[in-house]
């Protein structure tokens, strides 16, 4: 009885192929085989992925699949898979479908009963986490923060009490702004590891505090792509917190820059109380003034 070929590329299958985030040698043997044997490759940027395939000596038909064409192109890819073709989905670097339009294609395939197989490989955020020197047992991936300041601050206020280690991506031209917002909301003494150009020749891991990071990048122009690994919120000190009246604690957070709504939300979370109870305490204080 003939043996089944190892890692055989199957018809009617979508392969999520992880590609290097900097070092070409990180591409697995299985990823090379799948890229070389699928019927076509769907890429976030066909120019970047075409260059990768060329360096590997691979030539396959390619189509683009990205945020602004994912709806119609997703239907096209799904139809070709249902007809028996195989497809490798790749992003510009790293693992597709993580903070990436590939998640929509996977959901579409799942809804239609189309087989999806993952080819594991490099992930920038997890690579940074392992290098950070911070807690790795529990972590929360946030990707890129919202570009609009109000929405960005709202998201950070929600995360301010998160005890898991936090992972963010950031572009160099937005790094200073993001670090300043993190420092303002989380406090300057929160630890951070700033990981730059991972797996590349100029790889750098800068471990400091948020205040230290703000000061450093005011003097040094950010270059390259960044992953920010931020320590989770410290454990609360209930006895210390309980000595402060509810309304005073809300006002304290307002003085630190939070809106009234976000300050009430944080106090309610820290005290394990209904938000309405904290709100009523604020009303009572205002009636007395």
C-alpha positions in Angstrom: 0.0 0.0 0.0 1.6 3.3 -1.0 2.4 5.8 1.7 0.5 9.1 1.7 2.8 12.0 0.7 3.9 14.0 3.8 2.3 17.5 4.0 0.5 17.0 0.7 -1.4 20.1 -0.5 -5.0 19.2 -0.7 -7.6 20.5 -3.2 -10.3 22.8 -2.0 -8.2 24.0 0.9 -7.3 27.5 2.1 -3.8 27.5 3.6 -2.9 30.3 6.1 0.9 30.6 5.5 3.0 32.5 8.0 5.9 34.4 6.3 9.1 35.9 7.8 8.8 39.2 9.7 12.4 40.1 8.7 14.7 37.1 8.4 14.0 35.0 5.3 15.6 31.9 7.0 12.6 31.8 9.4 10.3 30.4 6.6 9.5 26.8 7.4 10.1 23.9 5.0 6.3 23.2 5.1 5.5 26.8 4.2 7.9 26.6 1.2 6.2 23.4 0.0 2.7 24.8 0.3 3.6 28.1 -1.5 5.2 26.1 -4.3 2.3 23.7 -4.8 -1.0 25.6 -4.3 -3.0 26.6 -7.3 -2.8 30.3 -6.5 -1.6 32.7 -3.8 -3.8 35.4 -2.3 -1.6 38.3 -0.9 -2.1 41.5 0.9 0.4 43.1 -1.4 1.2 41.1 -4.5 4.4 43.1 -5.1 5.9 42.3 -1.7 4.8 38.7 -1.7 5.9 38.4 -5.4 9.4 39.4 -4.3 9.3 36.8 -1.5 8.3 34.1 -3.9 11.0 35.2 -6.4 13.7 34.9 -3.7 12.5 31.4 -3.0 12.5 30.5 -6.7 8.7 30.0 -6.6 6.3 31.1 -9.4 2.6 30.8 -8.7 -0.5 32.7 -10.0 -1.3 35.6 -7.5 -4.3 37.7 -6.7 -4.6 40.6 -4.2 -6.7 40.3 -1.1 -6.7 43.3 1.3 -9.0 45.4 3.4 -10.6 47.4 0.6 -11.4 44.5 -1.8 -11.9 41.7 0.8 -15.7 41.4 0.2 -15.7 40.8 -3.5 -12.3 39.1 -3.6 -13.3 36.8 -0.7 -16.3 35.6 -2.7 -14.1 34.9 -5.7 -11.5 33.0 -3.6 -14.3 30.9 -1.9 -15.8 30.0 -5.2 -12.5 28.8 -6.5 -11.9 26.8 -3.4 -15.4 25.2 -3.7 -14.4 24.3 -7.3 -11.5 22.3 -6.0 -8.5 24.7 -6.2 -6.1 25.3 -3.3 -5.0 28.7 -2.1 -2.3 30.1 0.1 -3.2 33.3 2.0 -0.2 35.5 3.0 0.1 38.9 4.6 3.0 41.3 4.1 4.9 39.7 7.1 3.9 37.3 9.8 0.7 35.3 10.3 -2.4 36.1 8.2 -5.8 36.6 9.9 -4.3 38.2 13.0 -5.4 41.9 13.1 -5.7 41.4 9.4 -8.6 41.0 6.8 -7.7 37.4 6.5 -10.0 36.8 9.5 -13.0 37.6 7.2 -11.9 35.0 4.6 -11.5 32.4 7.3 -15.0 33.2 8.6 -16.4 32.9 5.1 -14.7 29.6 4.5 -15.9 28.3 7.9 -19.5 29.3 7.1 -19.3 27.4 3.8 -17.6 24.3 5.1 -14.4 25.0 3.2 -11.3 23.4 4.7 -8.8 25.8 6.3 -5.3 24.8 7.4 -2.7 26.9 9.2 1.0 26.8 8.5 2.4 28.2 11.8 5.4 30.6 11.8 6.5 34.0 12.8 4.3 36.3 14.8 5.8 39.7 15.7 3.7 40.3 18.9 4.5 36.9 20.5 8.1 37.2 19.5 8.3 40.6 21.2 6.5 39.1 24.3 9.2 36.4 24.7 11.9 39.1 24.6 10.2 41.6 26.9 11.2 40.4 30.3 7.6 41.0 31.4 5.0 38.4 32.5 4.1 36.0 29.6 1.6 33.7 31.4 -1.4 35.8 30.5 -1.4 38.5 27.8 -3.8 40.6 25.7 -3.1 41.5 22.1 -4.5 44.9 21.1 -2.7 45.5 17.7 -2.9 49.1 16.5 -4.7 51.6 18.6 -7.4 53.8 17.0 -6.0 56.7 15.0 -8.6 59.2 16.4 -7.3 60.7 19.7 -10.7 60.5 21.5 -11.2 56.9 20.6 -7.6 56.0 21.4 -7.8 57.5 24.8 -11.1 55.8 25.4 -9.5 52.4 24.5 -6.6 53.1 26.8 -8.8 54.0 29.7 -10.6 50.7 29.3 -7.2 48.9 29.4 -5.8 50.9 32.3 -7.0 48.3 34.9 -6.1 45.3 32.7 -3.8 43.1 34.6 -2.5 41.0 31.7 0.5 42.1 29.7 -0.5 44.2 26.8 0.8 44.0 23.2 0.5 46.8 20.7 1.8 47.4 17.2 3.0 50.9 16.2 4.5 52.7 13.2 7.5 54.9 13.7 5.8 58.2 12.8 3.1 57.5 15.5 5.3 56.1 18.2 5.8 59.3 20.2 2.1 60.1 20.3 1.2 56.6 21.4 3.9 56.6 24.2 2.7 60.0 25.5 -0.9 58.7 25.6 0.1 55.5 27.3 2.1 57.4 29.9 -0.8 59.9 30.6 -3.3 57.1 31.1 -1.3 54.3 32.6 1.2 56.4 34.6 4.9 57.0 34.0 6.2 54.2 36.2 4.5 51.3 34.2 7.1 49.0 32.6 7.4 48.7 28.9 9.6 46.8 26.4 9.9 48.4 23.0 10.9 45.9 20.4 12.1 47.2 17.0 12.9 45.5 13.7 12.5 42.0 15.1 14.6 39.2 13.5 16.3 41.9 11.3 20.0 43.0 11.5 19.1 46.1 13.5 16.8 44.2 16.0 16.6 46.1 19.3 14.8 45.6 22.6 14.6 48.7 24.9 13.3 47.9 28.4 12.3 50.9 30.4 9.2 52.7 32.0 6.6 54.6 30.0 8.1 57.9 31.3 11.6 56.7 30.2 10.3 55.7 26.8 8.7 59.2 26.2 11.9 60.9 27.2 14.1 58.6 25.1 12.2 59.0 21.9 12.0 62.8 22.3 15.8 62.7 21.8 16.0 59.8 19.4 14.0 59.6 16.2 12.0 56.4 15.9 12.9 54.1 13.0 11.5 50.8 11.9 8.4 48.9 12.9 7.6 48.6 16.6 5.9 46.2 19.0 5.2 47.6 22.4 4.9 45.2 25.3 3.4 47.0 28.4 3.2 45.5 31.9 -0.3 44.9 33.1 -1.9 47.0 35.9 -0.5 46.2 39.4 -2.7 44.5 41.9 -5.1 46.9 43.6 -4.6 47.7 47.3 -8.1 47.5 48.7 -7.4 48.9 52.2 -5.7 52.0 50.8 -8.4 52.6 48.2 -11.2 52.2 50.8 -9.9 55.0 52.9 -10.7 57.5 50.1 -14.4 58.4 49.7 -15.9 57.4 46.3 -16.4 61.0 45.1 -12.9 61.9 46.0 -11.5 59.0 44.2 -13.4 60.0 41.1 -12.1 63.5 41.3 -8.6 62.2 41.7 -8.8 60.3 38.5 -10.3 63.4 36.8 -7.3 65.4 37.9 -5.1 62.7 36.2 -6.9 63.4 32.9 -9.9 61.0 32.8 -13.3 62.1 31.8 -16.1 62.0 34.5 -17.6 58.9 32.8 -14.3 57.0 32.6 -13.3 58.0 36.1 -16.6 56.6 37.5 -16.2 53.5 35.4 -12.7 52.9 36.8 -13.7 53.5 40.5 -16.6 51.1 40.1 -14.3 48.5 38.6 -11.7 48.9 41.4 -14.3 48.9 44.2 -16.4 46.1 42.6 -19.4 48.4 42.8 -22.3 49.3 40.4 -21.4 52.3 38.4 -24.7 53.9 39.5 -23.6 53.8 43.1 -20.5 55.8 42.3 -22.5 58.2 40.2 -24.9 58.8 43.0 -22.0 59.5 45.4 -20.8 62.2 42.9 -24.3 63.7 42.8 -24.5 63.7 46.6 -21.2 65.5 46.9 -22.2 68.1 44.3 -25.5 68.7 46.2 -23.5 69.5 49.4 -21.2 72.0 47.7 
